[in-house]
Amino acid sequence: MSDHPPLSRLDLNLLVALDALLTERSVTRAAQRLHLSQPALSASLARLRTHFGDPILARRGNTYELTPLAIRLTEYTSAALESARRVFDAQAGWSPEDSTREFSIFGSDYSFATIGRAVSRLAAERAPGVRFRFMLHNPAIIDDIDTRLRYVDGLLMPHGFLDNLPYADMSKDDWLIVASADNARAADGITMELIAESPWVFTYQSRTAFTSASRQLQQLGIEPRIAAVVESFLTLPLYVAGTDRLGLVQAGLAPIISAPGDIVLHKPPFDATPIQNALWWHPVHDRDPEHEWMRALFAEAANSARS
């Protein structure tokens, strides 16, 4: 048997109060936000403190700060509220043309600038009331992705980082090396010698966050000298332009990042393995007709990118 109290014994209105308290960090402001009296919200805070065995809000001088537990609860509370709204907004017959649903997707700026942009445009044509929220992922999110995907609609990420989750393949892409337009050593192309000797700008450089091409360089026996790490593919060229640094980006970004003319894109001098992009989601969404519509939209956008 579970040690957790059944939902029927919990006052789910406390979830709304908790979300307001965590957001406002003030009983007065939270009460104003919910159009409640301050004593009423203070009573809710007292019940929350009893339930969690934690003060939630701790006084520091003339202000209140969230306790460590409250900080952890912040993200889960908003996700739980969003899930509850979806439960009660669900309809037996769903029409995308009349819907105002918001789909939330994790991914990198690369995936949003390519497949995400195409999906958003298709949605605007087919379902003008539907909205997409594209949220940048980070290593902490990926490490906890099984939980995170319960509360969002999907994750755009290449193969090689996740398993045991449903997915739909999107487009394939190649890697290109970024060099400054005034880098004389790169003027005639990129050599393995230049790769080994140049400083580099990398993205997502950690034990669990990396790019397949940067890992491939290490497998070839080259340990690049890293001058900067940025968690953005679109801003990486800014750290390369006007320097002797090199970087790696996906070919799909070429039309965007090469427009200013201060960088040059080169094919790698090694056989860089292409990346296979995919849309991943949690199995709880498998039979959701609204989610199925969303997945079909991503598939159509991916097919357009291939053609």
Buried (B, 14 or more C-beta within 10 A) or exposed (E): EEEEEEEEEEEEEBBBBBBBBBBBBBBEBBBBBBEBEEEEBBEBBEBBBEBBEBBBBEEEEEEBEBBEEBEEBBBEBBBBBEEEEBEEEEEEEBEBEEBEBBBBBBBBBBBBBBBBBBBBEBBEEEBEBBBBEBEEBEBEBBEEBEEBBBBBBBBBBBBBBBEEBBBBEBBBBBBBBBBBBBBEBBEEEBEBEBBBBBBBBBBBBEEEBBBBBBEBBEEEEBEBEEBBBBBBBBEBBBBBBEBBBBBBBBBBBBEBBBEEEBBBBBEBBBEBEBBBBBBBBBEEBEEBEBBEBBBEBBBBBBEEBEE
